[in-house]
């Protein structure tokens, strides 16, 4: 069974879940970016093709977003082509029902924890993000693979190679896409490439035509990711969003499409209604932190901005995020809207991507006490 046939088969079995003894879900992270999506789909395909008991165990890749949000992932649609329509979203399947039936297993790829009671169903983790307080620790340490590489697809490919998976040209192509995209085509200025990314990339290329041009592949993915045609402010904030919750504050961290800057987004605002409506749709969050990256002639530039409903929150995060310990080297920029609760910065430490900033914000949120914000 090839990759396309597997996706078609997997989606067709959603109506037949009762026929299987175990449903094993490969679950990508909540942003459903290219790396997460391809990691989940390819690893589920690998598990299905190597499973000796396919009549008892069904392996499915599932995206953590609903279909209406997943549609914003234009780069995923571009890379998957016709396979995109057979991707399973979180609203296509009832994981809680499977959990209650005691037939659910979950494998996390490109993240290492869940904000739900489904944590107890996790049997394996493959991720390249920093472990956090509350990250899932499994009894079998061999089932946890955490390594700080440029792309989770690097770790998926490494595992497939180590288990003598019969690599195909299409699977090698799909794994190559997120690796070149997430490392900014191995750009030194982005600082995201490791030696393992290079080694696995080279190994994947032995299964692909020599005529393939991966600079062109990278540019096409970047172009499709940067396509904001018809997207509203809310769409731009929803496209790549992660929630950060503490006991007293809930934030959303949104990464904008490639080459669309925080300054561009703020310039699109006429009122705060769009941002406030976005926050209300995300568990009535208290604020949003927005990051962007722009690449010009292989030079990486980053911006960071934020908006909070309460001015006291703005003041607290502003002090923290500009501190030396956070080390983002932020330079404040003027904004075209008279609103003290919005801040915009050029981020001179371009090596700090969201992957590095997110744990810092989580620490800040968890350290907040009511007396700080009352």
N, C-alpha and C positions, 0 to 999 in steps of 0.2 A: 504494500500500500504506500503510495507516495504522499507527500505533504498535503497537497490539495485534496486528495481523496480522504485523508484522515480528517481534515477540518469539516468536510461535508458529512462524513460518517458521524463525527462527534456531535455536531449540531442536530443531526437527525435523531440521535438517541435521547434527546431531552424529553421526549414523550414516552420513553421506555425505561425511565430510571428504576422503576420497581422491579425490573427483570434482573438487576445486578445486586450482588451481595455487598460490594464496596463501590463508592463513588470517590475517586481520587482527583482532587481539584488542584491544578497548578495555578496559583493566584498571583497576578502581578500587583504592583503597588497602586495606590489610589490616584496617581497622576496619569496612569495609562500611557506613558510616553513610549517612544519607539523602542527603547532598550527593554523596558518592562514587558511590552506586548510581544516582541519577538522572542524574548527569553521564555515567556510562559508558553507560547505556541509551539516553539521548537522543542522545549523540554517535555511537554505533554506528548508530542508526537514521538519522541524518543522512547518515553515510558510505555506508550501504547505498542509500538512496534517490537519492543523487547519483552513485553509481558507474555508469560506462558499460559495465562488463564484469562483470556480476554472475554470469555463468557460470564465470568464472575466479577471481574474488576473493570470498571470503565474509567479511563483517564480523560479528563477534560481540562482545557485551558480556559480560564475565566478572567475577564477584565473587571477591575474593581469599580469601574464607573458604569452608570446606566447608558443606554444607547444614545440618548439625546446629548450627553456630554462627550461621549466617545467620538461622535461625528466631527467634533472640532479638531481631532487629531489628523490633520491633512497629510502629514508626513507618513503616518502609518498607512493611510489609504493609498498613498503613492507607492510605497514599497511593496505592500501586499497585493496590489492590483485586484484581480478577480477574487482572490482569497479573502479580501476584507469583509465581504458580505457574510462569510461563514464564521466570523469571530463571535464568541459567546460573551455577552455582557452580564453584569451582576443582576440585572432585572430579568434575565432570561431563565434564572434558576433560583430555587428557594433553598439556600444553604442552611437556614435555621431548621427547616423541615427535615433535611437530611441529617442534621446534627441530632434532632430529637429521635430520629429513627435509628441512631447509633450506627450509621453506615458511611459517615463522612470522614475522609482524610484530606488534609490540606498541605500542600507544599508551597512555601513562600519563595518567590523569586523577585529580586530587586527591592526587597524590604525584609525586615526581621521582626515585626510585631504587628498585632491587630488590636484595634480598640474595641474588642467585643469578646463575648464568651466563647467564640470559636477558636481562641488560642489553644484550648485543650485538644483540638483536632489536628494541630500542626505536627507533622511527622518529619519534615525536612525543611531546611533553609539554605538558599544559595543567594548571597547578597554581596554588594561591594560598598555598603554604607556603614557608618560607625554604629557600634552597639550602644544602646541607650539603657537607662534604668527602666526596667519593665520589659526589656527585650526577652523573647522566649528562649529559655534554655532547655534543651532536650536531654533526656537521659542518655541517649547514644550520641556522644560528641562527633562521631564520624558522619552524622546526618546534618551537621552544621558546617557550612563553608562560607566564611566571611573573609574577604580579602579586598584590600583597597586598590582596585584596578580602575581603569578608565570606564569600562563598560561591563555590565553584568553578563552580556553575551560572550565576553571573553571567558568567564568562568563556566558558562553553559557549554561552550565549544570545548574547553579543556576537559570537562567531564565526559562529553561524548567521545572525544579522542581516547581518553584513558580506558573507556569501556568498549573499545573496538566497534563503535557504531559505524555502520556502512554509510559514510558521508556521501551526500549527493551534491551536484552542482547547485541546485536550487537552495538547499539548506545552507550551504557554504555562502551563497550570495546573501541570503537573509541575515545570517549572523554577521557578515561583513558590514552591512549597512549601519547598524547601531554603533559598531566599533569605530568606524571612520567618523560618524557623526558626533559621538560623545567625546572623542578625543580631538575634535575640530581638525580632522584629517591629520592627526599626529602633530599638530602645531606646537612648537616649543613655547610660544608665548602664552598658550592656554594652560600649560602645566598640568595636563590631565592624563598624559600617556605614561604607562609603566612598561618595563621591559617585557612583561608577560603579554600585554596587549600586542606588542610588536611580534612576539614569537607566535602567538595564536593566529594573528592576522596572516603571517607568512605561511603558516600551516594550512589555513583555509584557502589560500590562493592556489595551492597545488590541486585543488578540485575545481578550479574555475578556468575559463578560457584565458590565455595569455593576452588576448586582445582587449580584455575588459579594462576600462579606464576608471579607477576608483576616485580620482579627482572629480571626474564628471559625476560619479555616483554621489559623492559628498555634496557637490554643488546642487544636484537635483533634489536631494533630501532637504538641504538647507532652504532651497527656493520654495519647496512645497510646505515646509514648516513655517516659513515666513509669510505665507499667503494669508493675509488678513481680510481678503475681499468679503464684504458683507458682514463682518464680525462686529458686534456691538461692544461697548465697554465691558458689559457683563460676560460676554463670550470670551473676550481676551483674558479676563480674570479667571474664568472657569476652566480654560483650556488645560492648564497645568497647575492645579491647586492642591495644597496639602494642608490639613488641619492640625493645629497645635493647641492642645488643651491643658490648662492648669486648674487648680482648685478654684481660682477666682477670675481667671481671664481665659477667653477662647480667641485664638487668632487664626487667620488664613494666610498661608504663604503662597503667593502666585508668581510663577515664572512666565514671562511674556515670550511670544514667538521670537525666534532668532531674528536679529536685526531690527526688531520693533522695540524702541526704548521706553523706559519709564517716562521720560520727558514727552515722548509721542503720546502716551496714554493720558497724561495729565493735560496736555494740550487739547485733547479731544473732549475733556470734561467741560460742560457748561454749568452744571449744578452738581451737588453731591448725591443726587437721587439714585444714580446708577450704582455707585459704590454702596450706598446704604441698602439698596434692594438686594445687591449681591450678598452682603453680609447677612441680611435677614433670611435669605434662602439657604445659608450655611450655618444653621443652628444659632441664628442671631448673634454671630461672632462680634467681638468688640472692636476688631480692626483687621487690617490687611497689610502685609509686608510684600512689596513688589520688587522683583529683580529682573534685570534684562542683560543680555549680552549681544554685542555687535562686533562683527569681524570685518575689518577693512584691510585689504592687502596683507592678510595673515596676521594683522595686529588686532588683539582682543581688547575690547573696551566694555566695561560693566557700569551699570547704574543700579542704585537702590533707592527705593522710596517707601513711604508708609503713610497710612491714614488711620486715625483712631476716632471713635465717636466722642470720647471724653478727652479734654485737653490735658488732664493729669496723666493719662496713659501716654499721650504724645510726649510729654516732658520726660517721663521715666524712661521710655524706650530710646528717646533721643540722646539722653545722657549715657545710657548703657552702650548703645550701638556705636557711639563715637569714641568710646574709651580705648585706651592703649591695649588693654587685655584682649579686647575683641579683634583689634588689629586689622580693620578693613581699610584704613586710610581713606576716610570719607571726606569729600570736599563739597560743602553745601552749594546748591545751585538755586537761583531765583526761579519762581514758578509763575505761570501766567494766570493765576487765580488767587484772589485775596482770601486765603484760608489758612489759618495758623495750625490746623490739625493735619495738614498735608506737608510732608517734607520730601525733598528730592536731593540726591547726592550723586556725584561721580565717585565711583569706587576704584581707587587707584591700586589697591591690592587685587589685581585681576585673577590671581591664582585661587581666590576664595569663591567657589561656586556655591550654588544653593546647598549642595551636599555638605559643605563645610559650615555654612551659615545656619542651617536649620538646627543643628544640635546646640548652637550658642543661644538661639532664640528659645529653644525648649528649656534650657537651663534658666534663662531669665524668667520665663513664665512660671516655672515651678518654684522659683525662689521668691516670687511676689507674695506678699501677705496682705491681708485686708487693710492693715494700717497704712500700707504704701499708697493705696488707691482710694482711700476714703476721704 
